[in-house]
Amino acid sequence: MATGPFDRLVDAARSGFDAADHKPLLEAWQGLSLAQLRADLIERLLAAGIDEAADEARFLISHVLAPVPLAQALADPALFSWQQAEAVAALAWRRLQRVPLSQVLGSQPFWTLDLAVTPDVLTPRADTETLVEAVLAETGSGAARLVDLGTGSGAILLALLSERPAWTGLGVDLSDAALAVATGNAVRCGLANRARFLRGRWGAGLAGGSVDILVSNPPYIVSDVLAGLEPEVRDHEPALALDGGADGLDAYRDIIADLPRLLVPGGLFAFEIGHDQGEAVSALAREAGLVGVAVKPDLAGLDRVVIGRR
Ligand SMILES: C[S@@+](CC[C@H](N)C(=O)[O-])C[C@H]1O[C@@H](n2cnc3c(N)ncnc32)[C@H](O)[C@@H]1O
């Protein structure tokens, strides 16, 4: 029977272990070396339908080992403890349930930044860096008022502010939870003095003629397609960030209709689009009287950005 403080500690640890979801993993890993544990994790990730299993196993283990490099810990058993194995198991268990790697690790690199990610925001995608590049290519270093509609984690807004020290930025989102993540990311990136955040429905709460540069990566997935997406997206990313309505264009219609009011004359806009939406979104922009409308490809050569001016 547990009587002393040490026994109570042992009992608490044991009941924590018994209650942990990842207990089966820990039991399977008992007595394994780090190399064996890694091999087992890769097999389990593959069996769960995760293609980049070797890379993901490395990310999960390295996250726990940091700052010790994986190669060093593989070579020296003293550098990998049972507590660390437990920490890897807890992360790996969530990833095996197809929780996105960014949510498991709590952050995601974007542009030159490292952004906090939670289930309340879309994980920033490498494709979205095409939008950042397109805006930088069209602008100089002078002062400008930047607005990011549907800012989510703040990815686009913060990447652009990080490159343009004279700009100030406003990130708008309908989700309070997303705005809390974006606000934290502005602090994390040292950009809080130039970034503000506002809850709103697209640009409805903004004054006319108050925007020099407007960017947006709105939800653009066709509603019917959502159910067939990978579990990481379908089950773990916010529907508000994904669902673009019956033809995927609902958000573009709303935002573009308001662009002539929001933008200063000559003001720049840039949208991320789905690879098959270049023509439709360009047509909406031209119909609204916007000029210089062009479609830009991403690194894979797929249409990714529509850009133009008032
Ligand atoms: C595709 S995510 C983009 C997030 C981030 N900008 C990025 O590129 O990673 C779209 C964002 O739009 C927001 N959103 C959806 N409908 C909105 C609306 N009517 N008004 C403002 N924001 C909205 C969602 O909450 C989500 O954060």
The ligand as an SDF file (V2000), in Angstrom:
LIG
                    3D

 27 29  0  0  0  0  0  0  0  0999 V2000
   -7.8220   29.8360  -46.1200 C   0  0  0  0  0  0  0  0  0  0  0  0
   -7.7770   30.5750  -44.5090 S   0  0  0  0  0  0  0  0  0  0  0  0
   -6.3460   31.6410  -44.7060 C   0  0  0  0  0  0  0  0  0  0  0  0
   -5.5620   31.8730  -43.4540 C   0  0  0  0  0  0  0  0  0  0  0  0
   -4.2430   32.6290  -43.6800 C   0  0  0  0  0  0  0  0  0  0  0  0
   -4.4720   33.9080  -44.2960 N   0  0  0  0  0  0  0  0  0  0  0  0
   -3.2950   31.8110  -44.5490 C   0  0  0  0  0  0  0  0  0  0  0  0
   -3.1140   32.1590  -45.7060 O   0  0  0  0  0  0  0  0  0  0  0  0
   -2.7250   30.8200  -44.0620 O   0  0  0  0  0  0  0  0  0  0  0  0
   -9.1440   31.6930  -44.5930 C   0  0  0  0  0  0  0  0  0  0  0  0
   -9.4200   32.5350  -43.3500 C   0  0  0  0  0  0  0  0  0  0  0  0
  -10.5930   33.3400  -43.6160 O   0  0  0  0  0  0  0  0  0  0  0  0
  -11.3640   33.4400  -42.4420 C   0  0  0  0  0  0  0  0  0  0  0  0
  -12.7390   33.7790  -42.8280 N   0  0  0  0  0  0  0  0  0  0  0  0
  -13.6910   32.9660  -43.3510 C   0  0  0  0  0  0  0  0  0  0  0  0
  -14.8060   33.6740  -43.6270 N   0  0  0  0  0  0  0  0  0  0  0  0
  -14.5550   34.9610  -43.2720 C   0  0  0  0  0  0  0  0  0  0  0  0
  -15.3070   36.1680  -43.3510 C   0  0  0  0  0  0  0  0  0  0  0  0
  -16.5560   36.1940  -43.8290 N   0  0  0  0  0  0  0  0  0  0  0  0
  -14.7300   37.3250  -42.9210 N   0  0  0  0  0  0  0  0  0  0  0  0
  -13.4480   37.3080  -42.4410 C   0  0  0  0  0  0  0  0  0  0  0  0
  -12.6930   36.1950  -42.3540 N   0  0  0  0  0  0  0  0  0  0  0  0
  -13.2270   35.0360  -42.7680 C   0  0  0  0  0  0  0  0  0  0  0  0
  -11.2030   32.0850  -41.7830 C   0  0  0  0  0  0  0  0  0  0  0  0
  -11.4950   32.1590  -40.4070 O   0  0  0  0  0  0  0  0  0  0  0  0
   -9.7410   31.7630  -42.0890 C   0  0  0  0  0  0  0  0  0  0  0  0
   -8.8990   32.2120  -41.0520 O   0  0  0  0  0  0  0  0  0  0  0  0
  1  2  1  0
  2  3  1  0
  2 10  1  0
  3  4  1  0
  4  5  1  0
  5  6  1  0
  5  7  1  0
  7  8  2  0
  7  9  1  0
 10 11  1  0
 11 12  1  0
 11 26  1  0
 12 13  1  0
 13 14  1  0
 13 24  1  0
 14 15  1  0
 14 23  1  0
 15 16  2  0
 16 17  1  0
 17 18  1  0
 17 23  2  0
 18 19  1  0
 18 20  2  0
 20 21  1  0
 21 22  2  0
 22 23  1  0
 24 25  1  0
 24 26  1  0
 26 27  1  0
M  CHG  2   2   1   9  -1
M  END
$$$$
